[in-house]
Amino acid sequence: MSAATEPSRYLTPPVPGAPFESFHTVSTLVLVGTIGPDGDPDVAPKHLAMPLSWTNLFGFVCSPDHSTYRNVLATEQFTVGYPGPDQVVAVSLAAGPRDLRGAKPTLELLSLTPATTVDGVLVGGCRAHLECRLTRVVDDLDGNALLVGRVVAAHVSSRAMVEPVQADRATSDEDDEARRLQAAPLLAYAHPGRVAVVHDTKPFPYHPGFHR
């Protein structure tokens, strides 16, 4: 048995059935925007969220108990914003509780603008925005659901825009990308309960002949 697999080097997670609460994992932190039945906008942070293809499918996990889930099923559209490190407070405000009327007063402190293609809102200051139309819902994920949308419009900040990745990209281009991320770092969620700023990056060592 190798040292890396010796049982004494590992511990059994204290909460059975919840292994991801026992070690940190890195996820993208996004803001999902929807429109409620009264026509008012809603914004909520999500970290179980990611592209689901190399093209234009995006999905996120949400509880059916949340307004986000109900709004998406009712309107079949939603928006996605990628906040930057300077928007941690904005993300926290988007997770604020609702009052007795069902409203989320903390949203009044966010800068919201109408989406361009779907009926929704975009959160000001985000590095990028996606506007999506619902294509399918995968329910029964241990009490949660995966909502999948097709991106019908995208907006990327000029500071965040990059060229498509090429395995044989020149060193000078890689240096440009490194400097770009140092100047406009990424915000990540380190589950459980922490955030991280990503600004120190290196090019991935693609093996010769690699292709996706």
C-alpha positions as CSV (number, residue, x, y, z in Angstrom):
1,M,0.0,0.0,0.0
2,S,1.4,3.4,-1.0
3,A,1.8,6.2,1.5
4,A,-0.8,8.2,-0.4
5,T,-3.4,5.6,0.4
6,E,-2.6,4.7,3.9
7,P,-5.8,4.8,6.0
8,S,-4.0,6.7,8.8
9,R,-3.6,9.6,6.4
10,Y,-7.3,10.0,5.9
11,L,-10.4,10.7,8.0
12,T,-14.0,9.6,7.6
13,P,-16.2,12.7,7.0
14,P,-18.3,13.3,10.1
15,V,-21.6,13.9,8.3
16,P,-22.6,10.7,6.4
17,G,-24.0,11.4,2.9
18,A,-22.5,14.9,2.8
19,P,-18.8,14.5,1.7
20,F,-18.6,17.9,0.1
21,E,-19.0,19.6,3.5
22,S,-15.8,18.0,4.7
23,F,-13.2,19.5,2.3
24,H,-13.0,22.6,0.3
25,T,-13.8,22.6,-3.4
26,V,-13.6,25.5,-5.9
27,S,-16.6,26.6,-7.9
28,T,-17.7,29.5,-10.1
29,L,-19.9,32.0,-8.2
30,V,-22.6,33.5,-10.3
31,L,-25.7,35.6,-9.9
32,V,-28.9,34.2,-11.5
33,G,-31.6,36.7,-12.3
34,T,-35.2,35.9,-12.8
35,I,-38.6,37.7,-13.0
36,G,-41.2,36.9,-10.4
37,P,-45.0,36.5,-11.0
38,D,-45.6,40.1,-10.0
39,G,-43.1,41.3,-12.6
40,D,-40.4,42.2,-10.1
41,P,-36.8,41.1,-10.6
42,D,-35.1,38.6,-8.4
43,V,-31.4,37.8,-8.1
44,A,-29.8,35.0,-6.2
45,P,-26.2,33.7,-6.0
46,K,-25.5,30.1,-7.1
47,H,-22.2,28.1,-7.0
48,L,-23.4,24.8,-8.4
49,A,-23.4,26.4,-11.8
50,M,-21.4,25.8,-15.0
51,P,-21.4,25.5,-18.8
52,L,-22.8,22.2,-19.8
53,S,-21.3,22.0,-23.3
54,W,-18.5,23.6,-25.4
55,T,-21.2,25.7,-27.1
56,N,-24.1,27.5,-25.4
57,L,-25.7,25.4,-22.7
58,F,-25.6,26.6,-19.1
59,G,-27.0,24.9,-16.0
60,F,-27.3,25.5,-12.3
61,V,-28.7,23.5,-9.4
62,C,-31.5,25.0,-7.3
63,S,-34.0,23.9,-4.7
64,P,-37.6,23.8,-5.8
65,D,-38.4,25.7,-2.6
66,H,-36.6,28.8,-3.9
67,S,-38.1,31.6,-5.9
68,T,-35.5,31.2,-8.6
69,Y,-36.7,27.7,-9.4
70,R,-40.4,28.8,-9.5
71,N,-39.6,31.9,-11.6
72,V,-37.6,30.0,-14.2
73,L,-40.3,27.4,-14.6
74,A,-42.9,30.1,-15.0
75,T,-41.1,32.3,-17.5
76,E,-38.7,29.8,-19.0
77,Q,-35.8,32.3,-19.0
78,F,-33.1,33.6,-16.7
79,T,-29.9,35.6,-16.7
80,V,-26.4,34.8,-15.4
81,G,-23.9,37.3,-14.1
82,Y,-20.2,36.6,-13.3
83,P,-19.3,39.0,-10.4
84,G,-15.8,40.2,-9.8
85,P,-13.9,40.2,-6.5
86,D,-15.1,43.7,-5.7
87,Q,-18.7,42.5,-5.7
88,V,-18.6,40.1,-2.8
89,V,-21.0,42.5,-0.9
90,A,-23.3,42.6,-3.8
91,V,-23.4,38.8,-3.9
92,S,-24.2,38.7,-0.2
93,L,-27.0,41.3,-0.7
94,A,-28.5,39.1,-3.4
95,A,-28.8,36.3,-0.9
96,G,-30.7,38.5,1.6
97,P,-33.9,37.2,3.2
98,R,-37.4,38.1,2.1
99,D,-39.7,40.3,4.2
100,L,-43.3,39.4,5.2
101,R,-44.6,40.6,1.8
102,G,-42.2,38.2,0.0
103,A,-40.0,41.0,-1.2
104,K,-36.2,41.1,-1.0
105,P,-35.4,44.7,0.0
106,T,-31.6,44.2,-0.3
107,L,-32.0,44.0,-4.1
108,E,-32.7,47.8,-4.0
109,L,-29.0,48.2,-3.3
110,L,-27.9,46.5,-6.5
111,S,-27.5,48.2,-9.9
112,L,-29.9,46.4,-12.2
113,T,-30.5,47.0,-15.9
114,P,-32.9,45.2,-18.3
115,A,-31.6,42.3,-20.3
116,T,-31.4,42.7,-24.1
117,T,-33.0,39.5,-25.3
118,V,-34.9,37.8,-22.5
119,D,-37.3,39.2,-19.9
120,G,-34.8,39.7,-17.1
121,V,-32.2,41.9,-15.4
122,L,-28.4,42.2,-15.5
123,V,-26.4,43.1,-12.4
124,G,-24.1,46.0,-13.0
125,G,-20.4,45.6,-12.6
126,C,-20.2,41.9,-13.6
127,R,-17.4,40.6,-15.8
128,A,-19.8,38.9,-18.1
129,H,-23.6,38.3,-18.5
130,L,-25.5,35.4,-20.1
131,E,-29.2,35.6,-21.2
132,C,-30.7,32.1,-21.3
133,R,-33.9,30.3,-22.3
134,L,-34.9,27.2,-20.4
135,T,-34.5,24.0,-22.3
136,R,-34.9,21.3,-19.7
137,V,-35.2,20.5,-16.0
138,V,-33.7,17.5,-14.2
139,D,-35.6,17.0,-11.0
140,D,-35.1,14.6,-8.1
141,L,-31.5,15.4,-7.4
142,D,-31.8,14.6,-3.7
143,G,-34.3,17.3,-3.2
144,N,-32.8,19.7,-5.8
145,A,-33.0,20.2,-9.5
146,L,-30.8,21.1,-12.4
147,L,-32.1,23.8,-14.6
148,V,-30.6,23.9,-18.1
149,G,-30.8,26.9,-20.4
150,R,-29.5,27.8,-23.9
151,V,-27.5,31.0,-24.0
152,V,-29.3,33.4,-26.5
153,A,-27.2,36.5,-25.8
154,A,-23.8,37.1,-24.1
155,H,-22.1,40.3,-23.0
156,V,-18.4,40.3,-21.9
157,S,-16.5,43.2,-20.3
158,S,-13.7,44.5,-22.5
159,R,-11.4,43.9,-19.6
160,A,-12.4,40.2,-19.4
161,M,-12.6,39.3,-23.1
162,V,-10.1,36.7,-24.2
163,E,-9.3,35.0,-27.5
164,P,-10.3,31.3,-27.9
165,V,-7.6,29.0,-26.3
166,Q,-5.2,27.3,-28.6
167,A,-2.8,24.6,-27.6
168,D,0.0,26.2,-29.6
169,R,-0.6,29.7,-28.5
170,A,2.6,31.8,-28.5
171,T,4.3,32.7,-25.3
172,S,3.7,36.4,-25.7
173,D,0.0,35.7,-25.9
174,E,0.1,33.7,-22.7
175,D,1.9,36.5,-21.0
176,D,-0.9,38.8,-22.2
177,E,-3.5,36.5,-20.7
178,A,-1.6,36.3,-17.4
179,R,-1.4,40.1,-17.2
180,R,-5.1,40.3,-18.0
181,L,-6.1,38.1,-15.1
182,Q,-3.8,40.0,-12.8
183,A,-5.5,43.2,-13.8
184,A,-9.1,41.7,-13.7
185,P,-9.0,38.7,-11.3
186,L,-11.7,36.1,-11.0
187,L,-14.0,35.6,-8.0
188,A,-14.4,32.0,-6.9
189,Y,-16.4,30.2,-4.2
190,A,-14.4,27.8,-2.0
191,H,-17.2,25.6,-0.6
192,P,-18.0,25.5,2.2
193,G,-18.3,29.1,3.2
194,R,-15.3,30.9,1.7
195,V,-14.4,33.0,-1.4
196,A,-11.2,33.3,-3.2
197,V,-9.6,35.7,-5.7
198,V,-7.9,34.1,-8.7
199,H,-5.2,36.3,-10.3
200,D,-2.0,34.1,-10.4
201,T,-2.4,31.7,-13.4
202,K,-0.2,29.7,-15.7
203,P,-0.9,28.2,-19.1
204,F,-2.1,24.6,-19.1
205,P,0.6,22.2,-20.4
206,Y,-1.4,20.7,-23.2
207,H,0.0,17.4,-24.4
208,P,1.0,17.3,-28.1
209,G,-1.9,16.1,-30.1
210,F,-4.5,17.0,-27.4
211,H,-7.9,18.0,-28.7
212,R,-11.3,18.2,-27.1
